[in-house]
Structure formats: C-alpha cells, structure tokens
Amino acid sequence: MINYKLLKNFDLPLFLLSLLLAGYGLVVIYSATHVMDIPESFFFVRRQAMWLGAGVVGVFLLISIDYINLSSWARYIYMLSLVLLGAVLVMGQGADVQRWINLGFIDIQPSEYAKLALIIVLARVLSEKESELATNFWMMVPTLFYTALPMGLVFLQPDLGTAMVFVIILLGLLYIAGVNFKYILGLVAAAIAAFPFFWVRLAEYQQLRLMSFLNPDLDPMGAGYQLMQSMIAIGSGGVWGKGLFDGTQVSLQFLPEQHTDFIFSVLGEELGFAGAIGLLVLFLLMIYRILLIGIHAKDSFGSLICSGVAVMFTFQVLVNVGMTMGIMPVTGLPLPFISYGGNSLLVNFLAVGMVLNVGMRRQKIQF
Amino acid sequence: MSKVMFRRLRFLLMIVLCLFFILGGRLAYLQIYQHEYYMFRAEENRFTKMPIPASRGKVLDQDGSELITNKPGFGVFLVDLDEGHDPQTLSFLADMLDMEKEEIKQAIHENRYTRYRPVHLKNVDHDTMAKISENRWQLHGVNIEVEPVRYYPYEEAGAHLMGFLSQAPPSDYFVDKWEQEGYNYREGDLVGQQGIEESWEAYLRGIDGEQLIETNSIGQAIDFLDREEPVPGNNLHLTLDIGLQEEIMNILEGKIAELHDDDNDYADRASAVAINTKNGAIKAMASYPSYDPNTVKDDIGELSDDHRFPMVNFALNGAYPVGSAYKMVTAAAALETGEVTESSRHNCTGSYSAVGTTMSCHSTHGRLDLRHAIAASCNIYFYKTGLDTGIDNLAHYTREMNLGKRTGFVDIPGETEGNVASREYKEEKYGERWYQAETMSAAIGQTYHRFTPLQLAAYTSIIANNGDHYRPFMVDKVESNEGEIIMESEPEILRQADITQQTFDIIQEGMLQVTAENRGTASHQFNDFPVEVAGKTGSVQIARGSNGIPPHSLFVAYAPFDDPEIALAVVIEHGGYGAESAAPVARDILEEYFQEEVEEEEENSDD
C-alpha cells in the first residue's frame, strides 16, 4: 500500500502537468467537435473525460505497487501485448485499416498499450546486461527481436506511425542504456538500407502521404490538401489566434481529422502562437520532469522506464506537431494528452504513472 | 547510476530542448512571419464569388421590332447534392430530360468541391417543366429556375446577320477585339458566333454581377454576403428593315422554287443586298438558303452536311464574276481615258474578231452609242471599247468603283475581298502574262473578276451618288438598358471616286434606259413600275463547255432615278440570264420597298 514516506516523493508537478495537458485537450476537443454533425455538442468531450477519469484511477493503481514488479512481469506483459496485437489482425475493426478490438462496451487499441509493454521489456533486458553493452555488440541483438515482433504486427494493420514509435523507443533506450554509439549508428544505417524493402510494402495512401510531405502541391485535394489546410489554419491564427471557438478553418471543417490527428491545427488557429507555444512549454516541462526522475532513479531499470516514456512523448509531439506544420510527414500519430482518443489518453496516464512510481521509490532503503 | 547513463540522459535532455526549439521556430515562422499569407489563404478558402449572369442586350430593327430578344426558359438545376445521390431521382431525371444517368452523375461529381453552385443540367420546354414540377415531392434537390433563352423571332430571315450563341471557343481575333472593348473572355463562356452576336459581343453581353458566398470545405454555402448586381447588356438598334428583309427572303425562296419547277436543278442559292444610297445604311442583306438560329445547336449536323452551305452568308462572302453588270466600269474607264465620247458609235454585227479571236454578241444590235450599249447590254461595243481602253485602265476604274475591294463594312465580321482581273493578278496567281483576248472578256465582267453582292450594291450606290462611297453599316446606335446612347453611327464617306460628273451622267442615263426604254434588257420587267429605276442585268456563264448549266443571273439597280434612295444587288446562282430571274426579283423587291408609290399607282390606274 502507499505509505506516507512514499507520498513524500510523489512528483506533484508532473501529475499536475498531465492533468493540465488533458484539460487543455478537452477544451480544444470541444472546439473542434461542437461544429460537427453530432448528436450533442459534448459527445466527444464526455467520452474523453471518462477516459481521463480512468487514467487518473490507473495512475493511483499503478503507483500502489512497486515498479520492481514490472520488471518481473515484463515478459508476461510483453506477451500479452503481442497476443492483443495479433487479435487485432484477426478480429479487428475498421474498413481499410484494423486498429481496434471491440469489446462491446469499449474499443481497445492494443498498439497503444504495446508501447508501454515494449518500454518495460526493453528496460528489463537492457538493465540486466548493462555492464556489457558498451563493448559487446551481440548483447543488444535480443532487443532487436523484442522490438521487431510488435513492429511487424503493427505494420500489418497497417500503422506506420506507431511502428516508428517502437523504433524510436528502441533507439532511445539503447542509447541511454549505454550501448556503444557506433553500434547504434550501424543499426540505423542498416535500417536505411532496408528502407526500399519497406517502401514497396506500404499502402498507396501511405506512400502518397510521404511523397506529399516532400512536395505538398503534388496532390492538392488529397494528402497535400490536408497539410495545406492545416498550415493555413495555424498560419492564419497569428500571435493571439482567432479566439476559442472562432476558427474559420475549424468551423467550416476545412481541417481533416480535426479532433484527432490535426488537433494542434485547431489550437494554433484559435489560440494562436501564444496558445501553441504555451502547449509546447507544458510538454517540455513534463518531459523535463520525467528525465529528472530518471536521473534520480535508484536503478537502471527505473531510469530506462523514464527514458522510454520521455522518448515516446517527445517523438509523438515532434511528429504530430511537426506534421501539422509541414515539417514531418502525415502519419496518424496522436498528440499525447490532447488528441481525442481514449486508449491513447489512458496509456499516456499509465506512462506518467510508471514514472511517478519510479520517482516515489527512488530511495534505496525505506525506513 | 553509471556515469555513461547520466551523461547520456543529460544529452537526451539537450536533444529534446533542441527539437522543441525547432518546433517553436517553425510555429513562429508560420504564425508571425507568414501570418498575412495564411490569413489570405484562409479567407480565400472561406469565400467564393458566384457570378450572377447579366441579361444580354436586345437587337432591334429600324422601327424597333425585336430581332433578337430573351424569352424565359426553364433550366433544371441540381442543388447541393452529394455523390451518393438517390438513384431513383437520377433515373427519373435521366428519363425526363432524355439524358444518360452517367452524364448526370458526372455533372454532380465535377461539382463536388463547389457545391454552393447549382448544377445546370438542361433547359427544358414548358411541358417537361410542368411534369418535373408535378413530381417535385420525389425529386429532392431538383430545382427549376427561369432562365433567359436567346430568341430570334424572325428565325431564318435574318439568321446570317444575327448569328447565334454557343460555348464553342471564339477565334483569337475576336478575343482580342472584345478585350479592347472591355470584355475578357473566359473559357466556357457562352458567346456570340457569327453575325451581330459575334462582332458586338462586348456591347451585348453586359457585366455579370457577383454574389459573395461563405462556403465550407465541401463548398456548401453557409452564408450569403455582399451582392453586386449585374449590369444588363446594351440594346442595338439596326438600320435593317426586317419587313423588307423577310420579304426578300420570301421572294428569293419563291424564285428558287419557281426555277426548280422549270426543271432548273442547278439554281439553289440566291442573295440580295439593299443599301440606303444617302448614308450607306444597310436595309436588307439576304442569303438563301438560311437556317434557324433558335435551333441551330440541334441542326448543326444536318446544316454542315448540306451542300448549299446554308450557314454561309453569300451576300457578304460569296464572290462572283458579275458579267454585264460590270459594263458601267468599262464605260467609265473608256470615257475617262477618252477612248469614247458619249456620241461614239460602234457597229454590232453579232460577232467581232480582233487580236486573233472571235467573240459574239447575244444579238445583232447595229450601230449604237454608249447609252444604248449599256441599255441593250451589247457585248461587241464593250469588247471593242475594252480593247481600246486596255486592261490596266479597266483594273484602275474597277477599284475606283470599289469592286474587288472591301467596302468597309465591319458590323458583321469577315467581309470577303474578291479580286480584280489585272495583269498583276494573273502574274501573281498563275505566273502567266496577260492576253489581249482576256481584256475583251474582262471588259464584260468575266475572267478573273470576283465581286460580292455587297460590293455590287455599294458600286451601284457609288454610281447613284456620283462617286461618293459611304461605308456600309448596319448598327445605327447602341443604347444602354437605361436608354442612354452609348454609340451612334454617323454616315461616313470613305472615298470619292475619281470620275467626272459627265461620265456619271452618261452611265446613269444608260442604266435608266435598261428599264425605261424598249431596247433596255429589263424594260419588260419594269414597264409599268411607278418609280424610275436605273438598273443593269448580268449573266455569267460559269464554265466553258458546260452546256446546259444555266448562267448566274444578276441585277443591280438604284431608285428613284432623280433622287436615289436605295441601291440593290441581286445574285441568283444558275438562275439563267439576268433578265430572266434577277431582274424580276429586283422588281419585286423594289415593289416592296416602294409600296406606297405602287399602291398609289394602282389606285390611279383603277380610276
């Protein structure tokens, strides 16, 4: 159970930052969705708020058990995530892409949970072999397999964005764990060499998105159109924005997926540079707190958990925000805490919960 | 914690900072540096301008009769449909409008990003409109709107002068001309083709209005904002007398039918031009056969297959050798160069041999002077006189009379120039030198001369005016919808023929004798005509050795002789001798023109 001494080390700022971000998200989701043709204007906000509640509960459940247990359970958690990812392919919901498992009252998106599972299993494997990582190339090979399995399953859905998140988590953790930098560079070089093989396996719309990222005028009414409309929304926001609920790009629905993938464009249009920079500062503070906890963790496993979460958030913010501004390709990665999507929100809170857990138990000896 | 991990965690923090710095920089670039550009793009997204078509100006004749007007038509529109539109409505509509379902689907598909704009499917008649209205309840999204349709009440009578509207792309010449007149053509615009509709496009079309609309991402109208009203097109008042024009068309058609009844299967085209000699105003310009501009869109296939070329205005674009109607030019050339005087006589024995060839006359006229030679149309007299005068002088005076040369008529596009028989022409065209025998033929209007009916009317008018050549015109004035005069035509003397009055007097008297004296070739047709008419017949044998093919029949005339008002040219292709077809047609036309005088005469003779 949680005793008082543990609560003393509970990182309140990190927890508040996550609540603040989620609250910010609710407001923007309302703005993006109340203009849509939906049964009632709070439809999306209410659902998101319920997931937020689940997230907060999840955080407290998670911090009540010592994170060391996660290390022991790592392989089971990892296996469960693979089973769920496999189940998606068998009984998944969705027309062209399969991402969800319908449990009747709820849709589960296993690829979100698989991110946490991967962080846990990699942290475990790397922390065990920490001393040899700098000198023995073969020590990191098992991590490649651990990553390749979920990546392959996600790739089949197909969900290019999440597959990339797995790769970044792997690279981030290899680096932090102390793997010789030359080995990592070699790995990246090999991945780039293998790229043409992946390219031909991509669906046409994915190829088009990547190409239109390189040249937005390629397809003005398709993928490039989304990007152009997003940049118009953000650029037209100016310093102070057009005012909450007053975005014309938003209300006339020029923005594609404006409550999920392109929610940052809504925020940029309505709240301007001030609101967008504000959001980025909140993210930066959050990632800073996470890394700080990682630095002060009592063991490598804890440090690697924090690093993995920090890398995951950083990458998703970078890719999602970068995408809306035309400096990253259009992938379906959600903006953590902000984009509409319950599974993503819950997973983000659970990730924060793991970090809080590491922070609470940073002293090696408890009295 | 190992030192390596600590260092690397710190480094990771630095990388995160850098990445966020890049995001922030990009944000500042878009939202601050490029803000104005994206603001403009956002507005452009939001607002669309929908044109409100201006009503096109009317065209009226000299008495205000409407030659071209707009009548209400019914347009079937689809409003704000998505592509998965109700298939039943589609089948019903396709049936009703006699269109393919795919065609309608395609129209909806093309409109998918501009859904504020109703899709125009088709214009329908009153009955179809009524049927669609009755079934309104099952035709969601189908609207019927009253839309002006261009209407030509006189149908075939003035078709070549009026032209018609079409979306076919106009020539660069007209695009440039319209631009100078203030209208910028855009692809797909419905514009005038041929006739007044084409050359006066910029004046007739008016200025489209604009409705500013706020639209969403799929082009549905959200809000209607500023509206700029269209400015209706201007009305054109023509010099044309539509009564005369219609009557001429009837007379020409009747004459062709009559010729066919007489087993002349070659006669199938005829044209006539009537000009006011006092100012150059065109009273009528008829070309038979014609077409109906109201239905030309549906008839176009049939019309272009017709070997008679019904869509060509032969009064403006037909170039003919004119035979004896040319003899006034030879007379003028000979008189001006002193080769003959008014009393010079030649003897016509029915044939004439000179420069190694023998030419004949249609009769044996005996000794005759110039006036008599014109009246009786003696070929021998003009062979001899032409030879004496020489081809160079003939060519010079042909141009003085404005034949084989554009008349300056610009109200309808594309006047044909024709050509003048001359040494230079033959050299240039055939690379051959001129033979003297050809001078004899040229002197009676054959060989290489090619003149249009409009030129013939202008030439007759020059003779009637003692040398003044007025620019022929058809648009009298342009009036705005509010009645303000925008433009008014002034009679314009383009040129004065360098020919003496004495010469004109002699020629005119000769032409009067054609109708007024027994020896005149058309005296029979005009013997009881109440107005004194100066005229000249012409007959042109087209191909040598083609016996049995009747010659073109021509007649030129002006009247009244003392104080000329009207100059007339009539050409009936393969109509026979001039006196056979063209002269009676000219008489019928003049009878229509001088209706009052004719009726007065009839009353007098009844007493």
Interface residues (C-beta under 8 A of the other chain):
Chain A: E130 A134 G172 Y175 I176 A177 G178 M221 Q229 M231 I232 A233 I234 G235 S236 G237 G238 V239 T248 Q249 L252 Q253 F254 G268 G272 F273 A276 I277 L280 F283 L284 I287 Y288 L291 G294 I295 A297 S300 S303 S307 A310 V311 T314 V317 L318 V321 G322 M325 I327
Chain B: M1 S2 V4 M5 F6 R8 L9 R10 L12 L13 V16 L17 L19 F20 I22 L23 G24 R26 L27 A28 L30 Q31 I32 Q34 H35 Y37 Y38 M39 R41 A42 N45 R46 Y113 E214 T215 N216 S217 I222
